[in-house]
């Protein structure tokens, strides 16, 4: 077991069991591995990428800027710390965490809908849209991204329907012809930026089918599109956003009321704050509604004396862009300092020596462009650290790095304005074309670096550049990385694509992944699978469609692609759309051999994973936790276990999977007994004093086992497994013996088909 696995913490994922190595990673083996499907050992010069789940964790740990999207993949799990470079473990918590630009599919949380109600700023355009939606029940709303069009759609659906109506976000990657099949009568449905093209536009007949499906149920259907969405015969309504001043005022009043002001007091204080010179200048700069809402939050802090005028003046994207323009548009700023600023943009929040060193490497490439006749080299001593940080408007702070020699303090540097890092990268890429070639050479060096932090941040930086010029990025590096025979380069492409999606390129990224999933290039298919693992619950319907296509259509997946597909299913099973994934796996088990094998491998990987759930004292098998609380998920889990245990091909792997759940129950009960022994806690009232402690994990498994033993064969199979089970010391397990008593004595003998 490697050091990363030994340092699992509450809030972190664990894999169940310690039975060996997985096919691609260094972690614990998933029991779903099938004989003959182990990946061939890599060539000595190749480094294996992390498994899909570890790649997700590594991204959000080493690129804190992207943490807003973590819940799309991990649900409510909290992750603290990940491998940074070799055995180094750094806990970094930068920034306050902006909301993800990617939205998960499924029911919109009630808290988001209530917040929208309290802070939305209506205008005449909105009032007319409400009237149109009330009359038509189906509406296509067109507007530019970042103008509040999604927020307006959410608010109008609640206002036109009823405040208690459930609003469901559909997967934007779903085929428009399938929209009617996803409609739930009586509910409101939202699709944002559907994936369309010349060969697959959104047609009026698709919306007619939706309207027919809604019938007289009172349901609603709104499609939010941008000017580039391909339409055929569809009537659209144009969105005109409210003024930034109205958005700031609406949020200010709400926030001030939350801080204790009455409604009249909040209105008066909001009016005073908006009259400040800095406020007037900010709203005139044309911020997006989301930026205006964040400025209102900062104004509230200023009103309460918790921040100063300097923070107000330096806030936001506009301020960051002005600062960046002053750096790179000023001929007096030294080229070496400009290279340092670009390096800081790529490695924001990293130790200063690393930022400076990589900045000097970039400087050498930039200097070769400006002065090609000069021999390579630069001054050994340049500008002082203090002067560079002052120029960058950056802060320096201490972080503790966990190393094999214990915690080591380091000084990290980060921009004071969290918008600056991406603004700097976009600026130099789009405003100074000459910098592209040396920057690409620099990025190529970063992504081949042996330090995980360096190569991952290189991929994230490449993703930001791709969000500025997606076509160029595909041509120059994304497609090349995705088609590489080196798995790590493919993983870099997946990280970069996720970052591009987070920075506004979600629709082009989804279309590209769909194209790659149709091609027979195994490298591009592998990269698509890994990218879907990162995108998580934001596009689960599309992910499952394309994963199924890659497994069943075209060339038979090799060992590495098969492992990537299974690992992606494992990640999706840990996310917010887990029930949807389980339902699809049940369907695949009844399909062809290739889909059935994929469903088995993905489910067994997911079943082997344990996580510390909120309020739980022990690490639960994630799917057992879910099955014990969600009836739909329970039905699918039972169907999959029974089918796999009864299948000669998967029987052995499935038995090992059940053993992992029994072992988790045994460990949790032993832990419960130890805690009771130390604390002197007594058994519950009415229980015998000599009754051993039973954990909630064991109780949940005890409730599930009878549903896995419907037939006599199933009952005998599970009884045999539990009788032979031994704990880690090799002795019979009390928990396993208690679980045997949960099995039915005389189950029906009729076999159930799957």
N, C-alpha and C positions, 0 to 999 in steps of 0.2 A: 504494500500500500504506500503510495507516495505521500510526501509531506502535505500536499494540498488536501488530500483526503483526511489526513489525521487532524487537520485543523478546522473541521466542520464546526460551525457555530449555530446557535439558535437563530432561525431565520434563513439558514442556508439549506441547500438540498443535500441529501445523502442518497447514495445508491445502496440498496439492500444487499447484504451478503458480502462475502469476500472470497468468491470462488475462483478468481483468476482475472485474466486480462480481457478487455474488450477488443473488438476487431480493429478499432482505429485509435483509441485513446489509451491512456495509462491508467484509467480508472477501473472500477470494479466491473466484472463481466455481467452483462445482462443475460438472463437465462434464455432469452429468445434467440440466441445465436444458434444457427443450424449447422450441422456438420457439413464440411465442404464449402462453407461460405466465408471462411476466414480470408481476409485480404492478404495478398502476398506481402512479405516484408519489403519495406521501401529500400530503394537504392541507398548506399551509405551517404551520398551527398544530399539526400532529401530529408527534410524534417517533417514528421507527421503533424497535421493540424490538430487542434483540440477537437474532441467530440462536439457534436452540435450544441448540447446544453452548456458545455464548458465555454464554447465560443460565444454564446449569448452572455454568460456571466462575465467573461473577460472583456467583452465590448463595453458593458455598462460600468465595470469597475475601472477600466483604464481610460475611458472617455466619458467623464462625468457630465459633459455637456448634453449627452444623449439620454440621461437617466429618466427624462420625462416619459420615454416610450417603454420603460421597463415593465410596467403593469400590463401592457398589451401581450407580453410574452409570459410573464411570471405570475400573473394574477395578483394576489395580495402578498406574495412572498417578499420578504425584505432580505437583500443580500448585502453583506458587509465584508468587503475585502476580497481580493483575488490575486492570483499570481501576476506579478508585474515583470520580473526579469529573473529567469531561473528560479532559485529558491527564495527570491525576495518577495515579501508580502507587504504591500503598502495600503493603509486605510486612508483614502482621500475623500473628503466631502466638500467639493467645491460648489459654489453657486447655490441659489435657493431652489433650483429645479423648475424650469419652465415647463408648461404642459406640452405633451407630445403633439406634434403636428399630425401624426397618424392616429386615426380613431378606430377603436375596436368595434367589431360588429356585434349585433345582439341588442337586447333592451338597453335603452339609454338610462343611466342611473337617475333616480328621482331627485337626488341632490343637484345634479346638473340642470335638470328641467326647472327646479324651484329657483336656482340661482339665475337662470335665464329670465324667468318671470320677474324677478326683483330688480334686475339690472338692465333690461332691454330698453333701448331708446327708440320708440316707434317714430315713423314719419309718414308722409302722404303715400309714398310708394308702398309701404307696408300695409296701410289701411286698405288700399286697392287690392293688394295681393290676397288679403284675408277674404275679401268679398269674392274674388275669383275662385279661391279654393273652396269656399262654402258652396258655391254654385256648381263647380265641376268635380269636386272630390279628388281629382288627379291634376297635378300641376308640375310643369317643368320651369324651374327658376334658373335664369342664366346671369352670371356675374363673375367678375374677376376674383381670384383667390385673395384672401386676406381682407375682404370688404365686409365681413359679417354675414355673408349669405347663408351659411349653415345655421348660425344662431337665429337668424330671422325665420328660417324654415322650422326649426324646433318650436319657436314661440308661436308661430301662426298655427301649427298643428294642434298645440294644446288649446289655443284660443278658439279656433274654429270647431274643433271636436268638443272636448270637454277637458277640464283641468286634470281629471284623474285618468285620462286615456293613456294607455301604454304606447310609447314610441319605440319602434324597433329599427335599428340601423341595419340595412342589408349590405352584403358584400359588394363593393363597387366593381369587383372583377367578375361577378355573375353575368351570364349572357342575358341581354335584354329580353330575349324570347322566353327566358325562364322566370321573369319577374312575377308573372301571375301565379306560378307554382309556389312562390315564397310568401304570398299574401295571406295574412291571417285576418279574416273578417272581424270588424269591430276595432281593429288596432290601427295606429298611424305608422306609416312606413317611410323611411328616408333612405335615399341613395345619393351619395355625394361623389361626383366625378366618375361616372361609369366608364368602364374601359370600352371604348368604341373605336371603329376604324372604317375605312371605305368599304371593307368587305363585311363589316358588322355594325352598321349604324343603329342608333336608337330610332325605331320607326313608330309611326302613329298606331299601327296595328298592335304593337306590344302594349301600349297604354290603353287601347280599347279592351284588350284581354284583362288587364288589371282592373279597369273600371267594372267590367262584367263580373269579375271575381269578387270585388268589394260588395256589389249589389246594393241592398238597402241596409247594410249592417252599420252604417255610420263611420266606416273606416276611411282612412285618407292615405294618399300616396303622393310624395313629393320627390322629384328628381332634381338635384342641384348640379348644374353643369357650368363649365367655363366656355369662353368663346371658341375654343378649339374642339369641343365635343362634336362628333359627326352625327347629324340628325337627318331624318328623312320624313318630311311631311308632318313634323311635330310643331305644334304651336307653343311658343315660349313666352315667358314673362320676364322682362328685364328687371334686374335688381339695382336700385339706387341706394347706396348706404347712407346712414345718418351722418351728420357732421361730427367731426372729432370732439367738438365742444359739448355736443349733446351726450355723446358716449361717456366722456369724462364726468359730466355732471350727474348722469344716472348712476354711475358706479360710486361717485363720491357720496351722494346722499345715502345710498345703501350702506356703505362702509362706515360713515359717520354715525348712522343710526345704530349699527352694530357696536360701536364704541361707546354708546350711552347717550347720544344726543336725541332729543325729540325730533319729530319730523320737521317742524318749523325751524328749530335750531340747526338741523342738518342742512336744510335748504339755504339758510342765511350764510352758514359757514362755507358751503360749497360755492356760493356766489362770490364770497370774499376771496377764496383761494383761486378761483378762475380769473379774477381780476389782476392777479400777480403778473408782473412782466414776463417771468419765466414761463408761466402757464400760457399766456397769450402767444408767446413765441413758439411754444411746443405745439399747440393745436393748429397754428398756422403752417407748421411744417408738414402737415398731412399724414399723421401716423395712422396705422391700421387700427381697427377697433380693438384688437387684442392688445396692441401697444398702448392705446389710450386707456384701456382698463388698468393696465399695470401702472401707468402714470398716476391714475386716480388713487391707487393704493399707496404710492409714494407720497402723494399730496396729503393723504390721511396721516401718514407717519410724520410728515412735517407739521401738520396741524397739532398733533399730540406732542411735539417737541422731541421726537425720536430720531429725526434726521435734520440736516442743515440745508441751507440754500445751495451749497456746493454740490450736494448729491442730486438735487433737483436739476441743476444746470447741466450736470454731466450725464443725465439719464437717457437711455434709449438708443434705438437704431440710428436715428438722425445724428445724434451726438457722436456715436461711434463712427459713422461714415465720414463726418466732418473731420474727426481726428485722424482717421486713416488717410483721407485725402491730403491733409496737411503734411503727413509723413512722406508720402511717395510722390507728391507733386512739388515738393520743396527740393531744389537742387543743392541746397546747402547741407541737407542731412547726409552724412557720410554713408557710402554704399555698404560698408560693413555693418553699420547700425541698422540700415534697412534690411539687410539679410537677417540680423538678429530679430527684428520685429516680425518677419515672416516665420522664423523658427519659433518664436514665442506664440504666434497664432496657431501653429501646428501642435505645439507642446504646452499649451496653456495649462498651468497647474503642475508643471514638472520641475524637478530640481534645476537650479540655475546653471550649474556646470554643464548639464546635458543640453539645455537650450543654447547656451553660448557655443558649445563645441559644434553642434549641428548647424548653427547659424554661420560659423566660420567655414564649414564645408560648402554651404550654399554660396557664401561670399566668393569663394574661389571660382565657382562656375559663373557667377554674375560678372565678376571682374574680367574673366576671359572673354566675355561678350563685349564689354565696354572697351577693353584694351587688349585686343588679341595679340598685339606685338610684344606685350610685356611678359617676362618669365613669371611662372606661377609662384605665389608666395604672398605673405602679408605680414604686417607688423606683429611682433610677439605680444606687445602690450598695446591694448586699444583703450577705448573709453572705459571709465570706471563703472562698476556695477550700479552705483547710486545714480549716476547720470543716465545710464541706459533705462533704468526703471522709471526715472522721472520723465524721460522722453516717451516711454511707452504708456505712461499713466497706469503703472502696474504696482501691485503690492507684493511684499515678500512675507512669508509666514513659515512656521516650523511644522514639519510632519515627521512622524516616526515610521521608519521603514523596518519591518521585521526581516531579519536576515538569519542565516545559520549561526551568526555570532551574537544574536540577540538584537533587540531594537536599537536602531541607529538613527539619531536625529539628522534631518536634512532641511535645507532651506529651499522651499518651492516658490515659484513666482507665477503670478496670474494677473491678467488685466482686471482693473477695478470694475469696468463695465463689461458684463458678460456677453454683450453683443459684439465686442470688438474682435474676438478671435475669428469668427466667420466672416465679418465685414472685411477684415484685412485680407483674408485669402481670396474672397470674391473680387475685391478691388484690384489687386495686382494681376489677377487672371483675366479680368475683363477690360481693365483700363490701360494696361501696359502689355500688349501682345508679345513684345520682344522677350519678356520674362518667361514665356511658356516653355521654351526648349530647355533652358537651364533648370527650371523648376521640375520639369518632367525627369530630367537626369537625376536630380536630387531625390525626387520621390522614388524612383527606381532603386536608388541606393538605400533609402529608408526601408522599403518593404522587403528588402533582402537581408536586412540586419538581423542578427541572431537574438536581439533583445525583444521580447514580446511587446513591451511598451512602445518601442520605436517603430516597429513594423505596423502595429495596429493603428497608432496615431498617423502613420503615413497613409494607411488605407482610409482613415476617417477624413484626412485632409483631401485625399483624392475624391472622396464622395462629395465634399463641399464644392470642389472645383467642378465636378460633374453636374451639380445642381445649377451651375451658372452657364454651362454649355454642354448639354447632355450628349448631343450628337458627336461633338469633337471628342469627348471623353470615351464614348463607346469605340470610336475608331482608333484612338491612340493607346488606350490601356485597358479598359474594362473587358472588351471581347478577347484581347490577348491573354489577360489573366485568367478569364473564365475557361479558355480553351487550353490552358497550359497542362502539360503532363504532371506538373508538380502540384500536389494537393494544397499546399500552403498558399500558392499564388491564387488558386481558385477561392480559397477562404478569404483572401484579401479582397477579391472582387465582390464577394457576398457582403463583407463589412462595408465596402464603399457604396454598394447599391442601397443598403439600408440607410446609410447616412444621407445619400442623395434623396431618398424617399422622405426622410425626416425634414429635409430642407426644401420641400415643395415639389419634388419630382416623383411623387408617389404614383401618379397615373402612368407616366412613361416607364417607370421601373416595372410596374405590373405588366404592362404590355410586352416589355422586353423579356421578362421571365416566362410569360406565356409562349412567346416565340421560341425561346430556347427549349422549353419543355416539349415542343413539337419536333424539334430537330433531332437528328440521330447522333449529334456530337455528345459523347458521354461526359466530356469535361463541362460543357455548358449545362447539361442536365444536372450534374453534380452541384454546380454553382447555384442553379435555380433552386434545388432542394435546400441548400444551406441558407439561401436568402429567405426562403419561406419560413425557415426555423426562426430567423431573426424578426421577420415581420409579424409572426405570431397571430394573435387574435384579430388583427386589422383586416385580414383577407383570407379567413380560414376556408370559406367555400371554394374560392379560386385555388388556394393551396392544395386542398384535397383533390380537386378536379385534375390539376396538373401533376400531382404526385401519382395519382392513379394512372394517368396517361403514360407517364415515364416508366411505370412498372409493367404495364400491360401492352403498350403499343410500341412498335419499333424493335430495335435490338434488345435481346435479353440483357438486363442490367448485369454488369460485372460486379465483383465482390465489393469494390469501393462505392459504386453507385447504390447498390442494394443497401449497404450499411448507411449511406447518407440518407436514403429515403426512410429507412426505419428510424434513424436518429431524429429526423425531422418530425415524424409522427410522435416520437417520445416527447419532444419539446412541446408540440401542440397539445399533448395530453396533460401537460402541466399548466396550460394557460386557461384563460377565461372561457374559451369555447370548447372545453373538454367534452361536454355531452354531445355536441355536434360531431366531434371526431369519433367518439365511441359508436355512435349510430352508424357512421360510414364504415367503420371497421366491421361491424356486424354484417352490413350489406356485402362488403368485399369477401367475407368468409364464405358467403354463398355464391360467389362468382367464380372466375377462372382460377387456375392453379397459381398464376403469378400474383394476382391480386390477393388471393387467399394467403399465400406465403408472406406477402408484405404485411397484411393485417396481423398475422400471427407474430411476426418479428417486431412490429411496432408496438403491439399491445404488451408483449412480454417485456420489452424494454421499459415501457411506461410503468408496468406493474412492479418492476424491480426497484423503482425509484422511491426514496423516502424523503419526506420534507417535514420540518418543524412547522406545524400549523399553528395559527394564532390561538392561544389559550391551552395548547396541548403540552403536557409535561414530557412527552417522548416523541421521537421521530416516527410518524405514521407512514405506512405505505400510502402514497398520494391517492391512488384509486380506491383503496379501502376506505379512507376518510370520506371521499366523495360518495361512494356507494352507500355509506351509512347515513348520508344526509340528503341525497337527491334521488327520488324514486326512479326517474327516467335513467339516470346514470347507473343505478343499481341494476335495472333490468338489462341494460347492455352489458355490464360487467359480468353478470351471471351467465348470460348467453355466450359470451366469449370464453369464459372459463370452462363451461360445460363442453362447448364445442372443441376446444383445444385439448382438454383432458381425454375426450373420447376419440380423438383422431390419432391413428397410429403414427403418423408422421411427426406430430407436434407433442405427443403424449409425454415424452421424457422432459422436454423443455418446460412444458406446462407444470409438471409435477415439481420441478425445481423452483418454478415461480411461486407455487403455493407454499413450498417450504420456506421461501423468503418471507412470506407473510406470517407463517407460523413462528419463524425465528424472531420477527419483529415483535409479535405478541409475547413470546417467551421473554425477550429482553426487557420489554416494557413492564411486564409483571414482576420480573426479578428486581427491576429498578424500584418499582412501587413497594415491594417487600423490604428492600434495603432502607428506603426513606421512612417507612413505618417503623422499622426496627430502631433507627437512629432517633426519630422524633418521639418514640413511645406512643404513637397514635394507636387507639383501640379500634377493633372492627366495628362496623356499623351496628346500630341497635338491632337486636334480634339475630345477629350472625354468631356462629360458634366461635369461641376465642381461638381455636386452632385452625380456622379456615385461612388458607394462604391468601395473600393480596392478589387481586385480579385487576389488571389495568384496563383502561377504556379501550385500548387497542385489542386486547384479547376479547373483551365483551362484544366489540363490533364484529370480529371474525367469528365468534360464537353464533351471532345472529345470522351471519351470511352462509355458513357452511351447510345448514339444512337445505338451502336453495340450490346448492351444488350437488346434492345427493338425492335427486328425484327418483332415480332407478336403483335397483339392488346393486347393479354393477358399479354405479357411481359411488354408492355408499361404501361398498367393500373396498373400492380403490382408495378412497380417502381414509378409511379406517386403517388400512394397511400402511399408508403413508405416515399417519400420526403415531402408530405403534412403533414404527422404526425410527422415529425422529429422536435425535439426541441433541442436547444443548452443547455449547462450545467446549465444555469440559468432558464431553463424551458420555454423560450420564442421562438416563431418561428424563424427559422434561415434564414437570408437573403441569405446565400450561398445555402441552400437547395431550396429556391424559384428560384434562378437563375439557378440552375441545372435542375429544372423542365422544363425550357424553352428550354433546350437542347434536350429533348425527342421529337421524331418525332410526328407530329400531327396525321397522319393517316398511321400507318405502315401496311404492308401486313398482311392479316389474316391467311395465310398458316403457319401451325406449322412446326417447324424444329425439326427433330428427332436427338437424341444423343444416 
